[in-house]
């Protein structure tokens, strides 16, 4: 696939090589009705291009602002995307950054003999002012086999230590590894502000997370017809521990499932959640906005720079990380 041309735009392309991907509607959904009370998208990947006409990250954020999405946490998954996330957050007041080696990337770095060096660089990036989370990190037993699990565990525990060292939040990627993630957090001790990104557990797991003070972040998956477990979890987690995200460009909420996702589509997920809980949309938005600032701090706490140019003048192709 050709490189992207916009030096400030995405540096990765979403993989569209699968047969299922080839049948996707690649047009971006229309703008939803704006929220009265603004919220944040606490997990998005604006470094990954998708759709017929990929959006520059500034256009993504402009669209989000127009519908009541106040800001985003831009999340890295390897060294390149973590560097990009930290750099863009330093320039963009509507963006904070999270940096990490994704659990599916950890075995690749280990095999190359560079995992320790990569973790050391994540540690350095985590110390930058507008980097407010370590993530996404965790365990993924869906895409990585048993031969890569030792590297995943080692990376996960190192990321936990980095989050504690810098006193910032941690965003967990947990796929087919619920009990193992929880056991690791209990064994080594979770950071004070721990978020299960794109929560995929059930009501029992939600109760356990609630008891430990961990936050659950709900993505567009909560709107899917086959996701009763997520709606049951939403019902039992205290509202003081709820966050909302897109995981864009993936996991687009109903009624646009399968099309490119973006932070401006948060209102669909939020309204669905409020309707399911039988509460006012603005009340839920106010609660989630407050929760998000408790986890990551204020988007206005540090000034942004206005440097021109970027080391990422040429985009590269990539398969999806989320």
C-alpha positions as CSV (number, residue, x, y, z in Angstrom):
1,X,0.0,0.0,0.0
2,X,1.3,3.5,-0.7
3,X,2.6,5.8,2.0
4,X,0.3,8.5,3.3
5,X,1.3,12.0,2.2
6,X,0.2,14.2,5.2
7,X,3.2,14.7,7.4
8,X,1.0,15.4,10.4
9,X,-1.6,12.7,9.6
10,X,-1.7,9.0,10.4
11,X,1.5,7.0,10.2
12,X,-0.2,3.6,9.8
13,X,-2.9,2.2,7.6
14,X,-5.5,-0.3,8.9
15,X,-5.1,-3.7,7.3
16,X,-7.7,-4.2,4.7
17,X,-6.3,-7.4,3.2
18,X,-8.8,-9.9,4.7
19,X,-11.9,-11.0,2.7
20,X,-14.2,-9.5,5.5
21,X,-12.3,-6.2,5.3
22,X,-12.8,-6.0,1.6
23,X,-16.6,-5.9,2.0
24,X,-16.6,-3.1,4.5
25,X,-18.3,0.2,3.9
26,X,-15.3,2.5,4.0
27,X,-17.2,5.8,4.3
28,X,-17.2,7.7,7.6
29,X,-20.6,7.9,9.3
30,X,-22.3,11.2,9.6
31,X,-21.9,13.5,12.6
32,X,-24.2,12.6,15.5
33,X,-26.3,15.0,17.4
34,X,-24.0,17.0,19.7
35,X,-23.9,16.2,23.4
36,X,-25.0,18.9,25.8
37,X,-22.4,17.9,28.4
38,X,-19.0,17.1,26.9
39,X,-17.0,13.9,27.5
40,X,-13.6,12.5,26.6
41,X,-12.6,9.6,24.4
42,X,-10.1,7.9,26.7
43,X,-8.6,5.5,24.1
44,X,-8.2,6.1,20.4
45,X,-5.6,5.4,17.7
46,X,-5.4,8.5,15.5
47,X,-2.1,7.2,14.1
48,X,-4.0,4.6,12.1
49,X,-5.7,5.7,8.9
50,X,-8.9,4.1,7.7
51,X,-11.7,4.8,5.3
52,X,-11.9,6.0,1.7
53,X,-10.5,9.4,2.6
54,X,-8.4,9.1,5.8
55,X,-8.8,12.1,8.2
56,X,-5.9,14.2,9.5
57,X,-5.8,14.0,13.3
58,X,-6.7,17.7,13.5
59,X,-9.9,17.1,11.4
60,X,-10.7,14.1,13.6
61,X,-10.4,16.4,16.7
62,X,-12.4,19.2,15.0
63,X,-15.2,16.8,14.3
64,X,-15.1,15.5,17.8
65,X,-15.1,19.0,19.3
66,X,-18.2,19.9,17.2
67,X,-20.3,17.1,18.9
68,X,-19.2,17.5,22.5
69,X,-16.1,15.3,22.7
70,X,-13.7,17.6,24.6
71,X,-10.5,15.6,24.2
72,X,-8.9,12.2,23.6
73,X,-6.2,10.0,24.9
74,X,-4.0,8.9,22.0
75,X,-2.6,5.5,22.5
76,X,0.6,3.9,21.2
77,X,1.3,0.2,20.8
78,X,5.0,0.1,19.8
79,X,7.9,2.4,19.8
80,X,7.0,4.2,16.6
81,X,3.3,4.9,17.5
82,X,4.2,5.7,21.1
83,X,6.7,8.3,19.9
84,X,4.1,9.7,17.6
85,X,1.5,9.8,20.4
86,X,3.8,11.7,22.7
87,X,4.9,14.1,20.0
88,X,1.4,14.9,18.9
89,X,0.1,15.4,22.5
90,X,2.9,17.9,23.1
91,X,1.5,20.0,20.3
92,X,-2.3,19.4,20.5
93,X,-4.3,20.8,23.5
94,X,-7.1,18.3,22.9
95,X,-4.8,15.3,23.1
96,X,-3.1,13.5,25.9
97,X,-0.9,10.4,25.2
98,X,-0.5,6.8,26.4
99,X,2.7,4.9,25.5
100,X,3.5,1.2,25.7
101,X,4.6,-1.9,23.9
102,X,1.3,-3.8,23.1
103,X,1.2,-7.4,24.4
104,X,1.2,-8.8,20.9
105,X,4.3,-6.7,20.0
106,X,6.3,-7.8,23.1
107,X,7.2,-11.2,21.8
108,X,8.5,-9.7,18.5
109,X,10.8,-7.3,20.4
110,X,11.9,-10.2,22.6
111,X,12.7,-12.3,19.6
112,X,14.8,-9.5,18.1
113,X,16.6,-9.0,21.4
114,X,15.3,-5.4,21.8
115,X,12.5,-5.7,24.4
116,X,14.6,-4.3,27.3
117,X,15.6,-1.3,25.1
118,X,12.1,-0.8,24.0
119,X,10.8,-0.8,27.6
120,X,13.5,1.7,28.6
121,X,12.3,4.0,25.9
122,X,8.7,3.7,27.0
123,X,10.0,4.6,30.5
124,X,11.5,7.8,29.0
125,X,8.4,8.7,27.1
126,X,6.2,8.1,30.1
127,X,8.0,10.9,31.9
128,X,7.0,13.6,29.4
129,X,4.4,16.1,30.7
130,X,1.4,15.3,28.4
131,X,1.9,11.5,28.5
132,X,-0.6,10.6,31.2
133,X,-0.9,6.8,30.9
134,X,1.1,3.6,30.2
135,X,-0.8,1.6,27.7
136,X,-2.0,-0.3,26.1
137,X,-0.3,-3.1,28.0
138,X,-1.5,-6.4,29.4
139,X,-2.0,-9.9,28.1
140,X,-3.5,-11.3,24.9
141,X,-3.8,-15.0,24.5
142,X,-6.0,-14.7,21.4
143,X,-3.3,-13.6,18.9
144,X,-0.2,-14.7,20.7
145,X,0.5,-18.4,21.5
146,X,2.1,-20.0,24.5
147,X,5.6,-19.4,23.1
148,X,5.1,-15.7,23.4
149,X,3.5,-15.6,26.8
150,X,6.7,-15.2,28.9
151,X,7.6,-12.0,26.9
152,X,4.0,-10.7,27.4
153,X,4.2,-11.3,31.2
154,X,7.7,-9.7,31.4
155,X,6.6,-6.7,29.4
156,X,3.3,-6.3,31.4
157,X,5.1,-6.3,34.7
158,X,7.6,-3.8,33.5
159,X,4.9,-1.5,32.3
160,X,3.1,-1.7,35.6
161,X,6.4,-0.6,37.3
162,X,6.7,2.3,34.8
163,X,3.2,3.5,35.6
164,X,3.9,3.4,39.3
165,X,7.2,5.2,38.9
166,X,5.7,8.1,37.0
167,X,2.4,8.1,39.0
168,X,0.3,7.9,35.9
169,X,-2.6,5.7,34.8
170,X,-2.3,2.3,33.2
171,X,-4.5,1.2,30.3
172,X,-4.9,-2.6,30.1
173,X,-5.4,-4.7,27.0
174,X,-7.0,-7.9,28.1
175,X,-8.0,-10.5,25.5
176,X,-8.8,-14.1,26.5
177,X,-6.7,-13.6,29.6
178,X,-9.0,-12.2,32.3
179,X,-7.9,-14.4,35.2
180,X,-4.2,-14.1,34.3
181,X,-4.4,-10.3,34.1
182,X,-6.1,-10.1,37.4
183,X,-3.7,-12.5,39.0
184,X,-0.8,-10.4,37.8
185,X,-2.3,-7.2,39.1
186,X,-2.8,-8.8,42.5
187,X,0.6,-10.3,42.6
188,X,2.7,-7.3,41.7
189,X,0.2,-4.6,42.8
190,X,-1.9,-2.5,40.3
191,X,-1.1,1.2,39.7
192,X,-3.4,3.6,41.6
193,X,-5.4,4.4,38.5
194,X,-5.9,1.2,36.4
195,X,-8.2,1.1,33.4
196,X,-9.5,-2.0,31.6
197,X,-9.6,-0.6,28.1
198,X,-12.4,-1.9,25.9
199,X,-13.7,-4.0,28.8
200,X,-14.6,-7.5,27.6
201,X,-15.5,-9.3,30.8
202,X,-18.8,-10.1,32.5
203,X,-20.7,-8.9,35.5
204,X,-18.7,-11.0,37.9
205,X,-15.4,-9.6,36.6
206,X,-16.9,-6.1,36.8
207,X,-17.7,-6.6,40.5
208,X,-14.2,-7.7,41.1
209,X,-12.8,-4.7,39.4
210,X,-15.2,-2.5,41.3
211,X,-13.9,-4.0,44.6
212,X,-10.3,-3.2,43.6
213,X,-11.1,0.4,42.5
214,X,-10.3,-0.3,38.8
215,X,-12.0,1.5,36.0
216,X,-13.9,-0.1,33.1
217,X,-13.8,1.7,29.8
218,X,-16.7,0.8,27.4
219,X,-16.3,0.9,23.7
220,X,-18.7,0.6,20.8
221,X,-18.9,-3.1,21.5
222,X,-21.4,-2.4,24.3
223,X,-23.9,-1.6,21.6
224,X,-23.5,-4.9,19.7
225,X,-26.4,-7.3,19.9
226,X,-24.3,-10.2,21.0
227,X,-22.6,-8.3,23.9
228,X,-25.1,-9.0,26.7
229,X,-22.1,-9.6,29.0
230,X,-20.9,-6.0,28.6
231,X,-24.3,-4.6,29.3
232,X,-24.6,-6.7,32.4
233,X,-21.2,-5.5,33.5
234,X,-22.3,-1.9,32.9
235,X,-25.2,-2.4,35.2
236,X,-23.1,-3.5,38.2
237,X,-20.0,-1.3,38.0
238,X,-20.3,1.9,40.1
239,X,-20.8,4.9,37.8
240,X,-17.8,6.5,39.5
241,X,-15.7,3.8,37.7
242,X,-17.1,4.1,34.2
243,X,-15.2,5.5,31.2
244,X,-16.0,5.6,27.5
245,X,-13.8,5.2,24.4
246,X,-13.9,4.5,20.7
247,X,-10.7,2.4,20.2
248,X,-10.9,4.1,16.8
249,X,-10.6,3.2,14.0
250,X,-11.9,-0.1,15.3
251,X,-15.2,-1.2,17.0
252,X,-17.6,1.3,15.5
253,X,-20.8,1.5,17.5
254,X,-24.2,0.6,16.2
255,X,-25.8,1.6,13.9
256,X,-22.5,2.0,12.0
257,X,-20.7,-1.2,13.0
258,X,-18.0,-2.1,10.4
259,X,-17.5,1.4,9.1
260,X,-14.5,3.6,10.1
261,X,-14.6,4.7,13.7
262,X,-13.6,8.1,15.1
263,X,-13.8,10.0,18.3
264,X,-16.7,12.0,17.0
265,X,-18.9,8.9,17.3
266,X,-18.6,8.7,21.1
267,X,-22.1,10.2,21.4
268,X,-23.6,7.0,20.0
269,X,-22.0,4.8,22.6
270,X,-22.7,7.3,25.4
271,X,-26.4,7.6,24.5
272,X,-26.7,3.8,24.3
273,X,-25.2,3.4,27.7
274,X,-27.4,6.1,29.3
275,X,-30.5,4.5,27.7
276,X,-29.5,1.0,29.0
277,X,-28.9,2.4,32.5
278,X,-32.2,4.4,32.4
279,X,-30.4,7.6,33.2
280,X,-30.1,11.1,31.7
281,X,-27.4,11.4,29.0
282,X,-26.1,14.6,30.4
283,X,-25.9,13.2,33.9
284,X,-23.9,10.2,32.7
285,X,-21.7,12.4,30.6
286,X,-20.9,14.7,33.6
287,X,-20.0,11.6,35.7
288,X,-17.8,10.1,33.0
289,X,-16.1,13.4,32.3
290,X,-15.3,13.8,36.0
291,X,-14.0,10.2,36.1
292,X,-11.8,10.7,33.1
293,X,-10.2,13.8,34.6
294,X,-9.6,11.9,37.9
295,X,-7.8,9.2,36.0
296,X,-5.7,11.3,33.6
297,X,-5.7,14.8,35.0
298,X,-6.7,18.0,33.2
299,X,-6.0,18.4,29.5
300,X,-5.0,22.0,30.3
301,X,-2.5,21.2,33.1
302,X,0.6,21.6,30.8
303,X,1.1,24.0,27.9
304,X,1.5,22.6,24.4
305,X,4.3,23.5,22.0
306,X,3.8,24.8,18.5
307,X,6.8,23.3,16.7
308,X,6.6,22.9,13.0
309,X,7.4,19.7,11.2
310,X,7.6,16.1,12.3
311,X,10.1,13.2,12.1
312,X,7.2,11.2,10.6
313,X,7.2,12.9,7.2
314,X,6.6,9.5,5.5
315,X,3.9,7.2,6.7
316,X,4.4,3.4,6.8
317,X,2.0,0.6,6.3
318,X,1.0,-1.7,9.2
319,X,-1.5,-4.3,10.3
320,X,-3.8,-3.3,13.1
321,X,-2.5,-3.3,16.6
322,X,-5.7,-3.1,18.7
